[in-house]
Amino acid sequence: KCETDFVAKGDKFQTVANTLAAHVAATSPADIAALLASEIEPGKTVQAYVDEANANLGEKIVLDRFA
């Protein structure tokens, strides 16, 4: 999730959210810690991907749950 509706409705955030959702579906992590530590790309963890998205969007993205 992010802090504002304006960012949440934007294409960049939607791309990030879809990428993260696809990664969760493909890897079935046990919990948030396992998700953040997993590699979303070779050599890049989900945490690094989220940090990069935070910088690019200028808004804090938080992964607090998934199913």
PyMOL Python script that loads the backbone (N, CA, C, O; Angstrom):
from pymol import cmd

cmd.read_pdbstr("""\
ATOM      1  N   LYS A   1       0.846  -1.177   0.000  1.00  0.00           N
ATOM      2  CA  LYS A   1       0.000   0.000   0.000  1.00  0.00           C
ATOM      3  C   LYS A   1       0.883   1.229   0.000  1.00  0.00           C
ATOM      4  O   LYS A   1       2.056   1.164   0.370  1.00  0.00           O
ATOM      5  N   CYS A   2       0.319   2.344  -0.415  1.00  0.00           N
ATOM      6  CA  CYS A   2       1.063   3.594  -0.403  1.00  0.00           C
ATOM      7  C   CYS A   2       0.246   4.631   0.360  1.00  0.00           C
ATOM      8  O   CYS A   2      -0.850   4.353   0.845  1.00  0.00           O
ATOM      9  N   GLU A   3       0.806   5.826   0.452  1.00  0.00           N
ATOM     10  CA  GLU A   3       0.216   6.830   1.336  1.00  0.00           C
ATOM     11  C   GLU A   3      -0.954   7.609   0.729  1.00  0.00           C
ATOM     12  O   GLU A   3      -1.841   8.047   1.461  1.00  0.00           O
ATOM     13  N   THR A   4      -0.971   7.787  -0.579  1.00  0.00           N
ATOM     14  CA  THR A   4      -2.024   8.610  -1.177  1.00  0.00           C
ATOM     15  C   THR A   4      -2.728   7.891  -2.324  1.00  0.00           C
ATOM     16  O   THR A   4      -2.141   7.039  -2.992  1.00  0.00           O
ATOM     17  N   ASP A   5      -3.985   8.242  -2.541  1.00  0.00           N
ATOM     18  CA  ASP A   5      -4.761   7.681  -3.649  1.00  0.00           C
ATOM     19  C   ASP A   5      -4.190   8.105  -4.993  1.00  0.00           C
ATOM     20  O   ASP A   5      -4.228   7.347  -5.962  1.00  0.00           O
ATOM     21  N   PHE A   6      -3.655   9.334  -5.044  1.00  0.00           N
ATOM     22  CA  PHE A   6      -3.090   9.843  -6.297  1.00  0.00           C
ATOM     23  C   PHE A   6      -2.000   8.908  -6.816  1.00  0.00           C
ATOM     24  O   PHE A   6      -1.994   8.558  -7.996  1.00  0.00           O
ATOM     25  N   VAL A   7      -1.090   8.509  -5.953  1.00  0.00           N
ATOM     26  CA  VAL A   7      -0.013   7.598  -6.347  1.00  0.00           C
ATOM     27  C   VAL A   7      -0.569   6.202  -6.597  1.00  0.00           C
ATOM     28  O   VAL A   7      -0.169   5.540  -7.554  1.00  0.00           O
ATOM     29  N   ALA A   8      -1.483   5.751  -5.752  1.00  0.00           N
ATOM     30  CA  ALA A   8      -2.040   4.401  -5.881  1.00  0.00           C
ATOM     31  C   ALA A   8      -2.720   4.181  -7.230  1.00  0.00           C
ATOM     32  O   ALA A   8      -2.734   3.062  -7.743  1.00  0.00           O
ATOM     33  N   LYS A   9      -3.274   5.224  -7.798  1.00  0.00           N
ATOM     34  CA  LYS A   9      -3.977   5.105  -9.076  1.00  0.00           C
ATOM     35  C   LYS A   9      -3.053   5.268 -10.283  1.00  0.00           C
ATOM     36  O   LYS A   9      -3.470   5.054 -11.421  1.00  0.00           O
ATOM     37  N   GLY A  10      -1.802   5.646 -10.034  1.00  0.00           N
ATOM     38  CA  GLY A  10      -0.867   5.889 -11.130  1.00  0.00           C
ATOM     39  C   GLY A  10      -0.324   4.610 -11.749  1.00  0.00           C
ATOM     40  O   GLY A  10      -0.290   3.557 -11.112  1.00  0.00           O
ATOM     41  N   ASP A  11       0.098   4.721 -12.996  1.00  0.00           N
ATOM     42  CA  ASP A  11       0.623   3.569 -13.734  1.00  0.00           C
ATOM     43  C   ASP A  11       1.872   2.981 -13.091  1.00  0.00           C
ATOM     44  O   ASP A  11       2.028   1.761 -13.046  1.00  0.00           O
ATOM     45  N   LYS A  12       2.762   3.834 -12.595  1.00  0.00           N
ATOM     46  CA  LYS A  12       4.007   3.333 -11.997  1.00  0.00           C
ATOM     47  C   LYS A  12       3.720   2.474 -10.767  1.00  0.00           C
ATOM     48  O   LYS A  12       4.294   1.396 -10.614  1.00  0.00           O
ATOM     49  N   PHE A  13       2.842   2.944  -9.900  1.00  0.00           N
ATOM     50  CA  PHE A  13       2.508   2.165  -8.707  1.00  0.00           C
ATOM     51  C   PHE A  13       1.798   0.874  -9.100  1.00  0.00           C
ATOM     52  O   PHE A  13       2.069  -0.179  -8.522  1.00  0.00           O
ATOM     53  N   GLN A  14       0.910   0.941 -10.058  1.00  0.00           N
ATOM     54  CA  GLN A  14       0.194  -0.258 -10.500  1.00  0.00           C
ATOM     55  C   GLN A  14       1.167  -1.305 -11.040  1.00  0.00           C
ATOM     56  O   GLN A  14       0.981  -2.501 -10.814  1.00  0.00           O
ATOM     57  N   THR A  15       2.198  -0.860 -11.750  1.00  0.00           N
ATOM     58  CA  THR A  15       3.216  -1.785 -12.254  1.00  0.00           C
ATOM     59  C   THR A  15       3.960  -2.436 -11.103  1.00  0.00           C
ATOM     60  O   THR A  15       4.181  -3.646 -11.112  1.00  0.00           O
ATOM     61  N   VAL A  16       4.349  -1.646 -10.113  1.00  0.00           N
ATOM     62  CA  VAL A  16       5.042  -2.179  -8.932  1.00  0.00           C
ATOM     63  C   VAL A  16       4.140  -3.180  -8.213  1.00  0.00           C
ATOM     64  O   VAL A  16       4.582  -4.276  -7.867  1.00  0.00           O
ATOM     65  N   ALA A  17       2.894  -2.814  -7.991  1.00  0.00           N
ATOM     66  CA  ALA A  17       1.961  -3.695  -7.285  1.00  0.00           C
ATOM     67  C   ALA A  17       1.748  -5.002  -8.042  1.00  0.00           C
ATOM     68  O   ALA A  17       1.727  -6.072  -7.434  1.00  0.00           O
ATOM     69  N   ASN A  18       1.591  -4.928  -9.345  1.00  0.00           N
ATOM     70  CA  ASN A  18       1.393  -6.136 -10.149  1.00  0.00           C
ATOM     71  C   ASN A  18       2.629  -7.021 -10.143  1.00  0.00           C
ATOM     72  O   ASN A  18       2.516  -8.246 -10.086  1.00  0.00           O
ATOM     73  N   THR A  19       3.806  -6.414 -10.202  1.00  0.00           N
ATOM     74  CA  THR A  19       5.057  -7.176 -10.151  1.00  0.00           C
ATOM     75  C   THR A  19       5.186  -7.896  -8.818  1.00  0.00           C
ATOM     76  O   THR A  19       5.559  -9.069  -8.774  1.00  0.00           O
ATOM     77  N   LEU A  20       4.877  -7.197  -7.733  1.00  0.00           N
ATOM     78  CA  LEU A  20       4.958  -7.812  -6.403  1.00  0.00           C
ATOM     79  C   LEU A  20       3.922  -8.924  -6.249  1.00  0.00           C
ATOM     80  O   LEU A  20       4.224  -9.978  -5.689  1.00  0.00           O
ATOM     81  N   ALA A  21       2.714  -8.698  -6.737  1.00  0.00           N
ATOM     82  CA  ALA A  21       1.670  -9.725  -6.644  1.00  0.00           C
ATOM     83  C   ALA A  21       2.056 -10.976  -7.427  1.00  0.00           C
ATOM     84  O   ALA A  21       1.838 -12.093  -6.958  1.00  0.00           O
ATOM     85  N   ALA A  22       2.622 -10.797  -8.604  1.00  0.00           N
ATOM     86  CA  ALA A  22       3.060 -11.946  -9.405  1.00  0.00           C
ATOM     87  C   ALA A  22       4.184 -12.700  -8.704  1.00  0.00           C
ATOM     88  O   ALA A  22       4.238 -13.929  -8.754  1.00  0.00           O
ATOM     89  N   HIS A  23       5.077 -11.967  -8.055  1.00  0.00           N
ATOM     90  CA  HIS A  23       6.178 -12.607  -7.329  1.00  0.00           C
ATOM     91  C   HIS A  23       5.646 -13.418  -6.147  1.00  0.00           C
ATOM     92  O   HIS A  23       6.100 -14.537  -5.909  1.00  0.00           O
ATOM     93  N   VAL A  24       4.703 -12.868  -5.417  1.00  0.00           N
ATOM     94  CA  VAL A  24       4.096 -13.591  -4.289  1.00  0.00           C
ATOM     95  C   VAL A  24       3.415 -14.861  -4.797  1.00  0.00           C
ATOM     96  O   VAL A  24       3.567 -15.928  -4.201  1.00  0.00           O
ATOM     97  N   ALA A  25       2.676 -14.752  -5.881  1.00  0.00           N
ATOM     98  CA  ALA A  25       1.982 -15.922  -6.433  1.00  0.00           C
ATOM     99  C   ALA A  25       2.967 -16.996  -6.889  1.00  0.00           C
ATOM    100  O   ALA A  25       2.701 -18.189  -6.744  1.00  0.00           O
ATOM    101  N   ALA A  26       4.095 -16.573  -7.436  1.00  0.00           N
ATOM    102  CA  ALA A  26       5.074 -17.528  -7.965  1.00  0.00           C
ATOM    103  C   ALA A  26       5.913 -18.193  -6.884  1.00  0.00           C
ATOM    104  O   ALA A  26       6.359 -19.329  -7.050  1.00  0.00           O
ATOM    105  N   THR A  27       6.132 -17.481  -5.766  1.00  0.00           N
ATOM    106  CA  THR A  27       7.069 -17.994  -4.754  1.00  0.00           C
ATOM    107  C   THR A  27       6.415 -18.465  -3.464  1.00  0.00           C
ATOM    108  O   THR A  27       7.042 -19.207  -2.708  1.00  0.00           O
ATOM    109  N   SER A  28       5.197 -18.070  -3.187  1.00  0.00           N
ATOM    110  CA  SER A  28       4.475 -18.444  -1.960  1.00  0.00           C
ATOM    111  C   SER A  28       5.323 -18.302  -0.699  1.00  0.00           C
ATOM    112  O   SER A  28       5.544 -19.286   0.007  1.00  0.00           O
ATOM    113  N   PRO A  29       5.802 -17.088  -0.405  1.00  0.00           N
ATOM    114  CA  PRO A  29       6.619 -16.910   0.795  1.00  0.00           C
ATOM    115  C   PRO A  29       5.813 -17.176   2.065  1.00  0.00           C
ATOM    116  O   PRO A  29       4.594 -17.012   2.084  1.00  0.00           O
ATOM    117  N   ALA A  30       6.507 -17.587   3.119  1.00  0.00           N
ATOM    118  CA  ALA A  30       5.854 -17.938   4.384  1.00  0.00           C
ATOM    119  C   ALA A  30       5.315 -16.715   5.121  1.00  0.00           C
ATOM    120  O   ALA A  30       4.266 -16.784   5.762  1.00  0.00           O
ATOM    121  N   ASP A  31       6.030 -15.605   5.029  1.00  0.00           N
ATOM    122  CA  ASP A  31       5.634 -14.396   5.746  1.00  0.00           C
ATOM    123  C   ASP A  31       6.276 -13.174   5.091  1.00  0.00           C
ATOM    124  O   ASP A  31       6.987 -13.299   4.094  1.00  0.00           O
ATOM    125  N   ILE A  32       6.022 -11.994   5.656  1.00  0.00           N
ATOM    126  CA  ILE A  32       6.553 -10.749   5.099  1.00  0.00           C
ATOM    127  C   ILE A  32       8.077 -10.759   5.091  1.00  0.00           C
ATOM    128  O   ILE A  32       8.688 -10.336   4.109  1.00  0.00           O
ATOM    129  N   ALA A  33       8.699 -11.232   6.162  1.00  0.00           N
ATOM    130  CA  ALA A  33      10.164 -11.261   6.229  1.00  0.00           C
ATOM    131  C   ALA A  33      10.744 -12.119   5.106  1.00  0.00           C
ATOM    132  O   ALA A  33      11.725 -11.735   4.469  1.00  0.00           O
ATOM    133  N   ALA A  34      10.141 -13.271   4.869  1.00  0.00           N
ATOM    134  CA  ALA A  34      10.610 -14.149   3.788  1.00  0.00           C
ATOM    135  C   ALA A  34      10.393 -13.492   2.427  1.00  0.00           C
ATOM    136  O   ALA A  34      11.238 -13.611   1.539  1.00  0.00           O
ATOM    137  N   LEU A  35       9.279 -12.809   2.262  1.00  0.00           N
ATOM    138  CA  LEU A  35       9.010 -12.105   1.014  1.00  0.00           C
ATOM    139  C   LEU A  35      10.060 -11.034   0.766  1.00  0.00           C
ATOM    140  O   LEU A  35      10.635 -10.969  -0.320  1.00  0.00           O
ATOM    141  N   LEU A  36      10.313 -10.196   1.759  1.00  0.00           N
ATOM    142  CA  LEU A  36      11.266  -9.100   1.593  1.00  0.00           C
ATOM    143  C   LEU A  36      12.679  -9.597   1.314  1.00  0.00           C
ATOM    144  O   LEU A  36      13.445  -8.929   0.620  1.00  0.00           O
ATOM    145  N   ALA A  37      13.029 -10.758   1.847  1.00  0.00           N
ATOM    146  CA  ALA A  37      14.372 -11.314   1.657  1.00  0.00           C
ATOM    147  C   ALA A  37      14.518 -12.077   0.344  1.00  0.00           C
ATOM    148  O   ALA A  37      15.639 -12.362  -0.080  1.00  0.00           O
ATOM    149  N   SER A  38      13.408 -12.411  -0.303  1.00  0.00           N
ATOM    150  CA  SER A  38      13.478 -13.201  -1.536  1.00  0.00           C
ATOM    151  C   SER A  38      13.946 -12.338  -2.707  1.00  0.00           C
ATOM    152  O   SER A  38      13.817 -11.114  -2.688  1.00  0.00           O
ATOM    153  N   GLU A  39      14.490 -13.003  -3.724  1.00  0.00           N
ATOM    154  CA  GLU A  39      14.971 -12.299  -4.911  1.00  0.00           C
ATOM    155  C   GLU A  39      13.844 -12.152  -5.927  1.00  0.00           C
ATOM    156  O   GLU A  39      13.256 -13.136  -6.374  1.00  0.00           O
ATOM    157  N   ILE A  40      13.559 -10.906  -6.280  1.00  0.00           N
ATOM    158  CA  ILE A  40      12.542 -10.622  -7.291  1.00  0.00           C
ATOM    159  C   ILE A  40      13.170 -10.600  -8.679  1.00  0.00           C
ATOM    160  O   ILE A  40      12.509 -10.875  -9.680  1.00  0.00           O
ATOM    161  N   GLU A  41      14.451 -10.271  -8.721  1.00  0.00           N
ATOM    162  CA  GLU A  41      15.276 -10.308  -9.926  1.00  0.00           C
ATOM    163  C   GLU A  41      16.619 -10.872  -9.496  1.00  0.00           C
ATOM    164  O   GLU A  41      16.956 -10.810  -8.314  1.00  0.00           O
ATOM    165  N   PRO A  42      17.388 -11.415 -10.416  1.00  0.00           N
ATOM    166  CA  PRO A  42      18.718 -11.902 -10.020  1.00  0.00           C
ATOM    167  C   PRO A  42      19.536 -10.788  -9.357  1.00  0.00           C
ATOM    168  O   PRO A  42      19.785  -9.741  -9.955  1.00  0.00           O
ATOM    169  N   GLY A  43      19.945 -11.036  -8.119  1.00  0.00           N
ATOM    170  CA  GLY A  43      20.751 -10.067  -7.384  1.00  0.00           C
ATOM    171  C   GLY A  43      19.982  -8.936  -6.727  1.00  0.00           C
ATOM    172  O   GLY A  43      20.597  -8.040  -6.148  1.00  0.00           O
ATOM    173  N   LYS A  44      18.647  -8.945  -6.796  1.00  0.00           N
ATOM    174  CA  LYS A  44      17.843  -7.872  -6.184  1.00  0.00           C
ATOM    175  C   LYS A  44      16.737  -8.477  -5.341  1.00  0.00           C
ATOM    176  O   LYS A  44      15.901  -9.231  -5.838  1.00  0.00           O
ATOM    177  N   THR A  45      16.743  -8.136  -4.047  1.00  0.00           N
ATOM    178  CA  THR A  45      15.696  -8.620  -3.153  1.00  0.00           C
ATOM    179  C   THR A  45      14.429  -7.783  -3.334  1.00  0.00           C
ATOM    180  O   THR A  45      14.450  -6.701  -3.921  1.00  0.00           O
ATOM    181  N   VAL A  46      13.345  -8.311  -2.817  1.00  0.00           N
ATOM    182  CA  VAL A  46      12.092  -7.561  -2.831  1.00  0.00           C
ATOM    183  C   VAL A  46      12.266  -6.268  -2.034  1.00  0.00           C
ATOM    184  O   VAL A  46      11.745  -5.226  -2.431  1.00  0.00           O
ATOM    185  N   GLN A  47      12.993  -6.323  -0.916  1.00  0.00           N
ATOM    186  CA  GLN A  47      13.226  -5.109  -0.125  1.00  0.00           C
ATOM    187  C   GLN A  47      13.926  -4.047  -0.961  1.00  0.00           C
ATOM    188  O   GLN A  47      13.539  -2.879  -0.918  1.00  0.00           O
ATOM    189  N   ALA A  48      14.944  -4.428  -1.718  1.00  0.00           N
ATOM    190  CA  ALA A  48      15.653  -3.479  -2.580  1.00  0.00           C
ATOM    191  C   ALA A  48      14.726  -2.945  -3.674  1.00  0.00           C
ATOM    192  O   ALA A  48      14.784  -1.764  -4.016  1.00  0.00           O
ATOM    193  N   TYR A  49      13.878  -3.807  -4.218  1.00  0.00           N
ATOM    194  CA  TYR A  49      12.909  -3.400  -5.241  1.00  0.00           C
ATOM    195  C   TYR A  49      11.928  -2.370  -4.670  1.00  0.00           C
ATOM    196  O   TYR A  49      11.628  -1.366  -5.317  1.00  0.00           O
ATOM    197  N   VAL A  50      11.440  -2.621  -3.471  1.00  0.00           N
ATOM    198  CA  VAL A  50      10.508  -1.687  -2.822  1.00  0.00           C
ATOM    199  C   VAL A  50      11.212  -0.369  -2.501  1.00  0.00           C
ATOM    200  O   VAL A  50      10.641   0.702  -2.704  1.00  0.00           O
ATOM    201  N   ASP A  51      12.444  -0.440  -2.003  1.00  0.00           N
ATOM    202  CA  ASP A  51      13.203   0.781  -1.707  1.00  0.00           C
ATOM    203  C   ASP A  51      13.397   1.620  -2.969  1.00  0.00           C
ATOM    204  O   ASP A  51      13.271   2.844  -2.939  1.00  0.00           O
ATOM    205  N   GLU A  52      13.704   0.949  -4.073  1.00  0.00           N
ATOM    206  CA  GLU A  52      13.872   1.636  -5.351  1.00  0.00           C
ATOM    207  C   GLU A  52      12.554   2.270  -5.797  1.00  0.00           C
ATOM    208  O   GLU A  52      12.545   3.401  -6.284  1.00  0.00           O
ATOM    209  N   ALA A  53      11.458   1.558  -5.637  1.00  0.00           N
ATOM    210  CA  ALA A  53      10.143   2.094  -5.996  1.00  0.00           C
ATOM    211  C   ALA A  53       9.797   3.297  -5.121  1.00  0.00           C
ATOM    212  O   ALA A  53       9.238   4.278  -5.611  1.00  0.00           O
ATOM    213  N   ASN A  54      10.125   3.229  -3.835  1.00  0.00           N
ATOM    214  CA  ASN A  54       9.887   4.363  -2.939  1.00  0.00           C
ATOM    215  C   ASN A  54      10.600   5.604  -3.454  1.00  0.00           C
ATOM    216  O   ASN A  54      10.022   6.691  -3.484  1.00  0.00           O
ATOM    217  N   ALA A  55      11.854   5.444  -3.857  1.00  0.00           N
ATOM    218  CA  ALA A  55      12.636   6.575  -4.351  1.00  0.00           C
ATOM    219  C   ALA A  55      12.065   7.103  -5.669  1.00  0.00           C
ATOM    220  O   ALA A  55      11.975   8.315  -5.864  1.00  0.00           O
ATOM    221  N   ASN A  56      11.686   6.208  -6.561  1.00  0.00           N
ATOM    222  CA  ASN A  56      11.168   6.624  -7.868  1.00  0.00           C
ATOM    223  C   ASN A  56       9.798   7.287  -7.774  1.00  0.00           C
ATOM    224  O   ASN A  56       9.508   8.226  -8.515  1.00  0.00           O
ATOM    225  N   LEU A  57       8.967   6.806  -6.875  1.00  0.00           N
ATOM    226  CA  LEU A  57       7.615   7.352  -6.738  1.00  0.00           C
ATOM    227  C   LEU A  57       7.554   8.545  -5.797  1.00  0.00           C
ATOM    228  O   LEU A  57       6.600   9.322  -5.838  1.00  0.00           O
ATOM    229  N   GLY A  58       8.568   8.695  -4.949  1.00  0.00           N
ATOM    230  CA  GLY A  58       8.549   9.774  -3.974  1.00  0.00           C
ATOM    231  C   GLY A  58       7.525   9.554  -2.878  1.00  0.00           C
ATOM    232  O   GLY A  58       7.040  10.505  -2.265  1.00  0.00           O
ATOM    233  N   GLU A  59       7.205   8.318  -2.641  1.00  0.00           N
ATOM    234  CA  GLU A  59       6.195   7.961  -1.642  1.00  0.00           C
ATOM    235  C   GLU A  59       6.571   6.628  -1.011  1.00  0.00           C
ATOM    236  O   GLU A  59       7.173   5.767  -1.654  1.00  0.00           O
ATOM    237  N   LYS A  60       6.210   6.473   0.248  1.00  0.00           N
ATOM    238  CA  LYS A  60       6.546   5.241   0.953  1.00  0.00           C
ATOM    239  C   LYS A  60       5.545   4.141   0.615  1.00  0.00           C
ATOM    240  O   LYS A  60       4.335   4.304   0.769  1.00  0.00           O
ATOM    241  N   ILE A  61       6.084   3.019   0.154  1.00  0.00           N
ATOM    242  CA  ILE A  61       5.285   1.826  -0.107  1.00  0.00           C
ATOM    243  C   ILE A  61       5.563   0.848   1.018  1.00  0.00           C
ATOM    244  O   ILE A  61       6.717   0.624   1.385  1.00  0.00           O
ATOM    245  N   VAL A  62       4.503   0.264   1.567  1.00  0.00           N
ATOM    246  CA  VAL A  62       4.643  -0.677   2.674  1.00  0.00           C
ATOM    247  C   VAL A  62       3.978  -1.996   2.295  1.00  0.00           C
ATOM    248  O   VAL A  62       2.831  -2.025   1.848  1.00  0.00           O
ATOM    249  N   LEU A  63       4.714  -3.077   2.481  1.00  0.00           N
ATOM    250  CA  LEU A  63       4.132  -4.412   2.323  1.00  0.00           C
ATOM    251  C   LEU A  63       3.763  -4.886   3.716  1.00  0.00           C
ATOM    252  O   LEU A  63       4.643  -5.197   4.518  1.00  0.00           O
ATOM    253  N   ASP A  64       2.468  -4.945   4.014  1.00  0.00           N
ATOM    254  CA  ASP A  64       2.082  -5.333   5.368  1.00  0.00           C
ATOM    255  C   ASP A  64       1.268  -6.619   5.429  1.00  0.00           C
ATOM    256  O   ASP A  64       1.039  -7.160   6.511  1.00  0.00           O
ATOM    257  N   ARG A  65       0.826  -7.114   4.262  1.00  0.00           N
ATOM    258  CA  ARG A  65       0.110  -8.391   4.253  1.00  0.00           C
ATOM    259  C   ARG A  65      -0.012  -8.888   2.820  1.00  0.00           C
ATOM    260  O   ARG A  65       0.099  -8.122   1.862  1.00  0.00           O
ATOM    261  N   PHE A  66      -0.240 -10.172   2.703  1.00  0.00           N
ATOM    262  CA  PHE A  66      -0.509 -10.790   1.414  1.00  0.00           C
ATOM    263  C   PHE A  66      -1.228 -12.098   1.660  1.00  0.00           C
ATOM    264  O   PHE A  66      -1.220 -12.620   2.775  1.00  0.00           O
ATOM    265  N   ALA A  67      -1.844 -12.624   0.629  1.00  0.00           N
ATOM    266  CA  ALA A  67      -2.575 -13.887   0.776  1.00  0.00           C
ATOM    267  C   ALA A  67      -2.203 -14.838  -0.338  1.00  0.00           C
ATOM    268  O   ALA A  67      -2.714 -15.957  -0.390  1.00  0.00           O
TER     269      ALA A  67
END
""", "prot")
cmd.dss("prot")
cmd.show_as("cartoon", "prot")
cmd.util.cbc("prot")
cmd.orient("prot")
